[in-house]
Amino acid sequence: MTPDRTAQPVRPRLLVLRALGLGDLLAGVPALRALRRAHPEYELVLAAPAELAPVAEATGAVDRLLPASAPGRAVPRTLDWTGPPPDIAVDLHGNGPPSHRLLLALRPLKLLAFAHPDLPGLDGPPWYPEEHERDRWCRLLRAYGIDADPGDLLLPRPRTASPAPGAVVLHPGAGSPARCWPVERYAAVAAGLRDRGLRTVVTGGPAEGDLVARLAKQAGLPDTDVFAGGLPFARLSALVADAYAVISGDTGIAHLAVAHGTRSVTLFGPVAPSRWGPPPDPRHRALWHGPEGDPHGRRPDPALLRITAEDVLGAVDGLPAPRGPRWGSA
């Protein structure tokens, strides 16, 4: 058989930069889906940490993940981009100029990004520091004529079975000590939940083993209810999707609870829920006493410490009844 040497059409490529964490990616899902709808013929490439590849796949908007990361919330120094320049590059990472310049170095045919005084040639919309994260990126796209809905953030139900269906998930860790509520208070919440007849499990990331162990010991949890070391995303997603509720600080698992429509109580300290909180929905309670502080502080923020175990238990009691066949309601 003679090989078919007819040149195959090359798909145009759209590169999105959001080289941040789990919660950041989930907050960017509405914008990613808007880009997917606006450019169905493009290969949509997401520059993000390699470990978020299964999350990107679950969004249904991303064709390929380009591994990219930097310590903290910094901008990667380079992107391992190959081939012709992107047809479109989109900065969902920050307000520039480092993230803008990283993408401009690839010489995209078009860059969608917020305006910055250091880059006067970039004709983008203004950046508003106090804007909610989901709203911010949808507004950016709308400024370029792309319809985007901040409420388009739900993930499909995981195919993996939950390791603890019906449990309340406690997640004591966060990206900085300023956002970590004291372990002793989580243990008091666990005791209160147990008095209410609810099973409680604890989760933690790869670097949070000591934190999880301390909570498990103080709460008297059996090994079967301790999920340390960072669960694979499929298992974590299933655990959250089938949970009675998720209780955590302002971190990725809180966004995952929102993405699955799972009831949640989120404890805010240095950052107000008006910027990173859940959407208005009776299933989600955001506790915050203010004022705002340093999100990168080395001690729990004073506003976070104003939240008591009684506040959290009261918020759980105030959540609507669970819905669905497993809970015996429609």
Phi, psi and omega in degrees: 000133179282127181299142176279108183261015178295129181298130179274140179297139179265128179291139170296154185239139179240119182255126178246128178260117171207069187273063185233209186261189183300310181298322179297316180295317181294325176292338179269359182302316179302320179291319179299317180292326177296319177295321179298314181294322183287334184225065184295337183274352182273152165277117181266115182251126180254121174273108185203167178304142185303325183291349180267007180304315179293332177290315178301319179296322182293337180292336183075007184250343190252132176273324186207142175259130175259109184303128180201131179198167177205157180302146180062226178247028182287167177272133177304148181287324180217166173236135182277061181271135179237159178084194181299162177300155176299144174291321176223136172240140183232124179266099173256018184267317183189192183263007176081181002275345184302317181291324176298313184293327177300317180285321179297331179296339178276355178059052179295153177293331179211138177240127174257118184197163176287151178292151176213137183298335179283350179230072186297342180280353181268115185264074179246174179287165179286155177266131177247111186302327186271004184287147176293144186301317180294318181294323184303310186285331175291322177295322177303312183292321179298328178297337178258015175085016181253120180290130182219135183248112180300341180275357181274075189228001182284142175261154176293155180295133181295149175277338179288144177283144178289139176283350181206067182299137177083002181274158168273127182263121173258130179232098187280345185274166176199177186289344179209155178302331181299336183253014181257109175293145184302141180302322182300325181284323174300321179296321177295322177296317179301319179296317179296322178292321178297321177297336179271005178080019182256134174286140181235133175235160181235141178236162177196157180281179183303329183260012186246026183299316180296318180298313180296319180296320179296316179294316181300320180292313182293329180272353180066037183275140175288162181302330181293345181251018181240121181238084183261171173084000180084095178297144170305148188303319182301319182286319178297317180299318179293320178300315181290317183299326183257014181282155171292319177192161175241130177240121184200173169280188180283086184209182190304321184293333176295320177291327178293322176299317178298318182296335178256004181067022179276138180301144185210151170234116184246132185260116182254143178232271185288341181242133183286147177296344177295346179251332184225006186281175179289162176291161177299113184193131181298343178286345185237127178243128177250119180261127180201133179247351178062176355280178177291155180220208182269111181292348180251016181297159185266002176227157177306133183295142180305324179294322178295321182289347176286346178278127181258165176299325178295323176301316183292314180297323177295323178294320177297316180298330183274356179290150177294158180299144177301151181239155176119166184302323184292334183263001176079022177220162183279000000 
